[in-house]
Amino acid sequence: ALKRGEKYMKKMVAEYDRRRKLIYDGLNKLGLKCFEPRGAFYIFPDITSTGMTSEEFANRLLEKEKLAVVPGTAFGACGEGLIRISNAYSLEELKEALSRIRHFISELR
């Protein structure tokens, strides 16, 4: 790995970058604004437009769409109005997650 690993490392960096861009762009298109992560494997979209608390959003998303996210308040009071989503899943799983979030939000409106 130390002698020939650079090729594989670059491949994985590119793959994680694709995942990061997919989830970032997808959430923003759904109206869930967020900062673009630069090195983390998670993203914190703002869910205040839904009128729900972080915990309520996370619980209802799990109940209705069987999709688990972490309420921002799990990271302190400043996390209210945010949820945390991991982008360390496959592209297919992230696309499915965005589809479920899209359906969940459309049902709210």
Secondary structure, DSSP 4 states (H G I P E B T S, - for coil): -TTT-HHHHHHHHHHHHHHHHHHHHHHHHTT---PPPSS-SEE--B-GGGT--HHHHHHHHHHHH----EEGGGG-GGGTTBEEEE--S-HHHHHHHHHHHHHHHHHH-
